[in-house]
Amino acid sequence: MEGRPILVYRGGRGKRTGGTLLVGGIHGDEYATILLLESFIERCAGVGPLAGSEVLAIPAANPDGVERRSRYNARGVDLNRNCEINWSAGSQEPSGPQPWSEPESRALRDLILLEQPSRIVCLHWALGEIDADGAQSRAAAFAMWDALSEAERTPYRIRVCEEAPPGDGDAEGCPGSFGQWCGYALRYPDGSAPAMITLELPYDPRRSRPEVLPADHLETLRKAWTADSTGYMAAVEEPVHRMLAAVVKRRGN
């Protein structure tokens, strides 16, 4: 939109299909998602048991939003409400004039259709959950869950939705979301669908996740990030790296 590139990291043998796509920074102010993918690329991808694994990683899918310190892109659109499944002009977040209206969401869509990754993980904050969209995503979600110790699981929950929620604009519906497009609408030419996981970072990695999050959970995280981003990263980085590694080294969904 403003000429900033969307950078893509590629690791492995350069196969055109299969492998894992990792996405961060769809919301430009969710800084931890960007830093976690950058550190995963630097320290983990292509190393040890992940050597040779096919990985595509986009740390910042919304570079204009990152530059503006904004959730939205340069046109004020939430890219996570701009995909075609259940797209709604009445979404609680600005969804754009039509599905795929934004160059960033189209670029991400076109990359996926070209590369056909078997597994997609998109990082967000701050619901504290491993959220699997579609029955084909269950095994990948539990591989991530199993990569955590019992103590490391406490800020998270695991959630598998085998059928798409109705697009009625509520919190569960998330009309036009990237995760639901990948998990429920996307089909490759051979009829297969990728495993789709939305990894929501915890609003407080030192607390157990309550069944119902406090209304101010996002504001709590923003304040904690402003006060001590280094401490937040130290708490979440190693467990997140292990969850990502568990997905990257899988074969198939």
C-alpha positions, 0 to 999 in steps of 0.5 A, a space after each residue: 500500500 505504501 511500498 513497504 515489502 512483505 518479506 518471506 523467509 524460505 527454508 528447506 529444499 525449495 519444494 513448491 508444495 507441502 511444508 509449513 507456512 508461519 505468519 505473524 504481524 497480520 495486526 501490526 501492533 502485535 509485536 511479539 508475533 513478529 519477534 517470535 517468528 524472527 527469532 524462530 527463523 534465526 535459531 531453529 529453522 533449518 537446524 537439528 531435527 528441522 534441517 531440511 523441513 520446508 518452511 515459509 515464514 512471514 514475520 510481518 504480514 502487515 508492514 504498514 501497520 507495523 510502521 504505524 504501530 497500528 492493528 490495521 493497514 494503511 487504509 484502516 482495514 483489519 486484514 484478519 477480517 478481509 478474507 472471503 469466508 463469512 466476510 461482512 461489511 458489518 463486522 465489529 472490526 473494519 473489514 474493507 469494502 469487499 473480500 480481498 480488497 487489500 493488497 496485503 491479504 491478496 498477497 498472502 492468499 496468492 502465496 498460499 495458492 501458489 505454495 500449497 503449504 500442508 500446515 499454516 500457523 498464524 500468530 496473534 495475541 492475546 487469547 492464550 489458545 491453540 485454536 484449530 480450524 477444521 477437523 484436518 487441523 486437530 493433529 497439528 494442534 495436539 502436536 503443539 500442545 504435546 510440545 509443552 510441559 504441564 506448567 507451560 500449558 497453564 496460560 493456554 487452552 486448546 480449542 478445535 472447531 471442526 465446522 465453521 462458526 456462523 458469520 454473524 459478527 460475534 467473537 466466535 464468528 470472526 467473519 472474514 478471518 484468515 484462519 477460517 478461510 484457510 481452515 474451512 474454505 481453502 481447498 487445493 487442486 487435489 481436494 486437500 485442505 491445510 491444517 490451520 492453527 491460530 496460536 494466540 499468545 497469552 495475555 499474562 504468561 505467568 497466570 493460568 488461563 481462566 475459562 472466561 478472559 477478563 474484559 481488559 485482557 488485551 489492555 493488560 498485555 499492552 501495558 505489560 508489553 510497554 513496561 517489560 517487553 523483554 520479560 514477556 518475550 523471555 516467558 513465551 519464547 522457548 515454549 512457542 519455539 517448541 510448538 512451532 518446531 512440532 508443527 514444522 517437523 510434521 509430514 502431512 497435516 
